Amino acid sequence: MKNSNLILKGLLVLSLVTTSILANETDDGESDVYIAKMTISQSMNKKETLAVLDKVLSPFEDMTEYALNKNLGNMKKGYKNIEKIEDNLLLKQTIQLSKLKQLSKNIETLESYINNEQYSKVALLSSKMFNDCVTNFKYSTKIKEQLHIEHLDYMGFRILALLASNNSNLTQITNVIVNAQNDWNAIKDEIQDENKVEAFTLLFDGLAHSVDTRDTTMLKILAKIDLALVDVIEVVFE
C-alpha cells in the first residue's frame, strides 16, 4: 500500500509540473527541414548544437512513436526523414565514425521491418538508434546535460518498445532503468525546482516497484510519465 501511495503522490506531483507541455507539439512527418545538404560548424554555440541534436534525434523518436501506435502511413513518411538526414550528411557529420557504419545498416534493416509491418521490431530498433545517436554524438561536450536528458527520454521509449514486443524482458527493462537513473543522478543537483526533483524520485521508486511486482500495466503508465517529465525538465538546461 505504501508503494501505491508513493506512485499516486508521484502522479500528483507530476500534475504540478507538466502544465501545457503538449502545446508546442508539431507533426514532423511532412517536414522538409532535412532535405538540404547540411554543413556542421565546429564553432557552434550551445543553442546551435541543441538544434542540430534535435534534427538528428527527432526522426528516430518519431519513428518509435509511430511504431508504438502501429501507424504504418506515418512510419513510411518518417522513414523518408531518416533517409534524408543520412543523405544530407547530417549523420556523417555528427555521429562518431565507429558507429556510423552500423547505423547505416540499421537504417536498411528498419526499412525491411516497416515494409513487413513488424511494429514491435521497428519500435525496438528505432529506439536503439535514437540512443546510439545520443551516445555517439560528436559535439557532446557542449551539451552534456541535454544528452543525459535524452537518455531519460530513451528510457521511456525503450520500456514501451520492450513491453510492446512479444518477449518483453524485465531484466532488460531493469537495465534501462538503472542506466537512466545514473543519468538522472548526474543532473538532478542542477535542478532547483523541488517538485521536479521529487517527481523523478517518485518515478524511479514506482518503476522499481513495478519491476519487482511484474506490473507491466504500471510500467507502461510510468514510462509515459517519464516522457512527459523529460519535456518539463529539459527547459532548465536550454
Backbone torsions as a table, in degrees:
resi	resn	phi	psi	omega
1	MET	NA	-37.3	179.2
2	LYS	-59.7	-44.1	-179.4
3	ASN	-66.1	-36.8	177.9
4	SER	-64.4	-38.5	177.2
5	ASN	-65.0	-37.1	177.8
6	LEU	-62.5	-43.2	179.8
7	ILE	-64.6	-42.8	178.3
8	LEU	-62.0	-41.7	178.1
9	LYS	-62.1	-38.8	178.9
10	GLY	-62.1	-39.2	178.9
11	LEU	-65.6	-37.1	178.4
12	LEU	-67.9	-41.6	177.2
13	VAL	-63.0	-40.9	179.5
14	LEU	-57.7	-38.6	-178.0
15	SER	-64.6	-22.4	-179.5
16	LEU	-79.0	-23.1	-171.0
17	VAL	-115.8	3.1	-176.0
18	THR	-114.8	27.8	-178.8
19	THR	-61.7	124.0	175.8
20	SER	49.1	40.6	178.2
21	ILE	-73.3	-16.2	-178.3
22	LEU	-93.9	2.2	-172.3
23	ALA	-63.8	-28.9	-173.7
24	ASN	-104.0	15.1	179.5
25	GLU	-68.1	142.2	177.0
26	THR	-132.4	163.2	176.9
27	ASP	-90.5	111.5	-178.0
28	ASP	-87.9	-3.0	-174.3
29	GLY	-64.5	-24.2	-176.4
30	GLU	-114.4	16.6	-175.3
31	SER	-72.8	142.5	175.3
32	ASP	-101.4	10.5	-173.2
33	VAL	-66.5	-19.5	-175.2
34	TYR	-93.7	-4.1	-169.1
35	ILE	-73.5	-50.3	-173.0
36	ALA	-65.6	147.9	173.5
37	LYS	-60.5	139.1	-177.0
38	MET	-118.7	141.6	174.3
39	THR	-120.0	120.2	-176.5
40	ILE	-93.1	130.1	-178.8
41	SER	-90.5	138.4	176.5
42	GLN	-67.2	-20.1	-174.9
43	SER	-98.5	19.6	179.5
44	MET	-58.0	140.9	172.9
45	ASN	-84.1	-178.4	-175.7
46	LYS	-61.0	-45.3	-178.5
47	LYS	-61.8	-43.2	179.6
48	GLU	-66.3	-38.8	179.5
49	THR	-66.0	-40.2	176.8
50	LEU	-62.3	-38.1	179.1
51	ALA	-65.6	-39.6	177.9
52	VAL	-66.5	-44.2	178.6
53	LEU	-57.8	-42.3	179.9
54	ASP	-61.6	-40.6	178.6
55	LYS	-65.0	-34.0	179.2
56	VAL	-71.7	-45.3	-170.4
57	LEU	-85.1	-31.7	-172.9
58	SER	-55.0	-43.1	-179.1
59	PRO	-62.6	-34.6	179.4
60	PHE	-75.6	-37.3	175.7
61	GLU	-63.6	-46.1	178.6
62	ASP	-60.3	-43.6	-178.5
63	MET	-60.5	-41.4	178.6
64	THR	-61.6	-44.1	179.1
65	GLU	-63.0	-44.3	179.7
66	TYR	-61.5	-41.4	-179.3
67	ALA	-67.1	-41.7	178.4
68	LEU	-63.1	-31.3	177.7
69	ASN	-88.3	-0.8	-179.4
70	LYS	54.5	44.8	-179.5
71	ASN	-102.3	92.8	-174.3
72	LEU	-64.9	-40.4	-179.1
73	GLY	-59.6	-47.0	179.4
74	ASN	-70.8	-30.0	175.7
75	MET	-61.9	-42.6	179.9
76	LYS	-67.1	-39.9	175.8
77	LYS	-66.0	-42.2	-179.8
78	GLY	-64.0	-33.6	178.4
79	TYR	-63.9	-34.8	177.5
80	LYS	-62.3	-35.8	177.5
81	ASN	-68.2	-34.6	175.7
82	ILE	-66.7	-43.0	176.4
83	GLU	-59.8	-38.9	-177.3
84	LYS	-64.7	-41.4	-179.2
85	ILE	-73.6	-15.1	170.9
86	GLU	-83.1	-44.4	-177.1
87	ASP	-68.7	-33.4	-178.2
88	ASN	-86.9	10.1	173.7
89	LEU	72.3	11.5	178.5
90	LEU	-63.3	-44.6	178.8
91	LEU	-64.1	-42.9	-178.2
92	LYS	-61.1	-34.1	-176.7
93	GLN	-85.6	-15.9	-172.9
94	THR	-118.1	-16.4	-177.2
95	ILE	-106.1	138.3	180.0
96	GLN	-54.3	137.1	-175.4
97	LEU	-56.6	-35.5	-178.0
98	SER	-62.6	-22.4	-178.6
99	LYS	-103.6	-15.0	-170.6
100	LEU	-64.2	-41.4	-177.8
101	LYS	-63.6	-44.2	179.2
102	GLN	-66.6	-35.8	178.6
103	LEU	-62.7	-41.6	178.3
104	SER	-63.3	-40.2	176.9
105	LYS	-63.7	-40.2	179.9
106	ASN	-66.0	-33.3	177.2
107	ILE	-64.0	-40.4	177.1
108	GLU	-65.4	-43.0	178.2
109	THR	-62.5	-39.2	179.2
110	LEU	-58.4	-41.6	179.2
111	GLU	-60.1	-40.6	179.3
112	SER	-64.4	-43.0	178.8
113	TYR	-62.0	-40.9	180.0
114	ILE	-64.4	-47.0	-178.4
115	ASN	-61.7	-28.6	180.0
116	ASN	-97.0	8.3	176.6
117	GLU	54.8	41.7	178.2
118	GLN	-93.9	79.7	-169.2
119	TYR	-60.7	-44.1	-176.9
120	SER	-67.5	-35.5	177.9
121	LYS	-69.4	-35.9	175.8
122	VAL	-62.9	-45.6	-179.1
123	ALA	-62.6	-42.4	179.9
124	LEU	-66.1	-44.6	-176.7
125	LEU	-72.6	-42.1	-178.8
126	SER	-67.9	-35.5	176.3
127	SER	-67.7	-35.8	176.4
128	LYS	-64.5	-43.6	179.7
129	MET	-65.0	-37.2	174.4
130	PHE	-55.1	-50.6	-177.6
131	ASN	-67.6	-37.2	177.6
132	ASP	-62.1	-38.6	178.6
133	CYS	-67.3	-38.5	177.1
134	VAL	-63.3	-48.8	-175.4
135	THR	-66.3	-31.0	-173.8
136	ASN	-110.4	20.5	178.4
137	PHE	-69.7	126.3	-172.7
138	LYS	-66.3	-27.7	-172.3
139	TYR	-104.6	38.6	-173.9
140	SER	-66.0	-30.0	-175.5
141	THR	-64.1	-24.5	-177.4
142	LYS	-83.3	-18.5	-173.3
143	ILE	-141.7	47.7	-175.4
144	LYS	-57.9	-43.2	-178.2
145	GLU	-62.6	-41.8	-179.3
146	GLN	-63.3	-35.0	179.3
147	LEU	-67.8	-36.4	173.3
148	HIS	-61.5	-40.9	179.5
149	ILE	-64.7	-39.8	178.9
150	GLU	-64.1	-33.9	175.7
151	HIS	-66.8	-34.0	174.3
152	LEU	-66.0	-39.4	175.4
153	ASP	-60.2	-45.1	179.1
154	TYR	-56.7	-40.6	-179.8
155	MET	-54.2	-48.1	-179.1
156	GLY	-61.8	-47.9	-179.3
157	PHE	-65.0	-40.2	-176.5
158	ARG	-68.3	-41.3	177.6
159	ILE	-61.0	-45.2	179.6
160	LEU	-62.5	-40.2	179.8
161	ALA	-66.6	-41.5	179.3
162	LEU	-66.4	-40.0	178.9
163	LEU	-67.1	-29.6	-179.2
164	ALA	-78.1	-16.9	-179.0
165	SER	-79.3	161.1	-178.0
166	ASN	-70.6	-23.6	-177.2
167	ASN	-121.0	55.3	-179.7
168	SER	-60.9	125.1	-172.2
169	ASN	-110.0	115.9	-177.9
170	LEU	-67.6	-25.6	175.6
171	THR	-65.9	-43.0	176.7
172	GLN	-63.5	-41.4	178.5
173	ILE	-62.7	-41.5	177.6
174	THR	-59.9	-43.9	179.7
175	ASN	-62.2	-40.4	178.7
176	VAL	-62.6	-43.2	-179.5
177	ILE	-64.9	-43.8	-179.5
178	VAL	-61.5	-45.5	179.7
179	ASN	-63.4	-41.2	180.0
180	ALA	-67.5	-34.3	178.8
181	GLN	-65.4	-34.0	174.6
182	ASN	-63.1	-39.6	176.9
183	ASP	-65.9	-40.4	177.9
184	TRP	-62.7	-43.9	-179.9
185	ASN	-61.9	-27.2	-178.6
186	ALA	-73.2	-20.9	-175.1
187	ILE	-121.8	-12.5	-169.8
188	LYS	-63.2	-31.3	-179.4
189	ASP	-69.1	-15.5	179.4
190	GLU	-89.9	-3.3	-179.7
191	ILE	-99.3	118.1	-174.2
192	GLN	-84.7	-23.1	-177.5
193	ASP	-75.8	112.3	-176.7
194	GLU	-64.7	-31.1	178.3
195	ASN	-63.2	-41.9	179.3
196	LYS	-65.3	-43.1	179.6
197	VAL	-64.0	-45.0	-180.0
198	GLU	-64.2	-37.2	179.8
199	ALA	-61.0	-43.5	179.1
200	PHE	-70.9	-36.4	177.2
201	THR	-60.3	-45.9	178.8
202	LEU	-68.4	-33.7	176.6
203	LEU	-59.2	-48.2	-179.2
204	PHE	-68.0	-34.4	174.5
205	ASP	-61.7	-43.5	179.8
206	GLY	-65.7	-40.2	178.3
207	LEU	-62.8	-44.4	179.9
208	ALA	-62.6	-43.8	179.3
209	HIS	-64.3	-40.6	-178.4
210	SER	-67.3	-35.5	175.5
211	VAL	-67.1	-45.4	-179.1
212	ASP	-60.0	-37.6	-178.5
213	THR	-94.0	1.3	-179.9
214	ARG	57.0	38.6	-178.4
215	ASP	-91.1	87.3	-175.1
216	THR	-70.7	-27.3	176.9
217	THR	-64.5	-45.6	178.3
218	MET	-68.4	-35.2	176.7
219	LEU	-58.8	-41.7	179.5
220	LYS	-64.5	-43.0	178.5
221	ILE	-62.6	-46.5	-177.4
222	LEU	-67.7	-33.2	176.4
223	ALA	-62.9	-39.5	178.3
224	LYS	-70.1	-35.5	175.5
225	ILE	-62.9	-40.6	177.3
226	ASP	-56.4	-45.8	-179.5
227	LEU	-62.3	-36.6	177.4
228	ALA	-69.4	-42.1	-179.7
229	LEU	-64.6	-36.3	178.5
230	VAL	-59.1	-42.2	178.2
231	ASP	-60.2	-31.0	-178.2
232	VAL	-75.4	-43.5	-172.7
233	ILE	-84.9	-22.4	-174.6
234	GLU	-66.9	-23.0	178.6
235	VAL	-66.6	-20.6	179.3
236	VAL	-64.1	-29.5	-172.6
237	PHE	-106.6	5.4	-178.4
238	GLU	-72.5	NA	NA
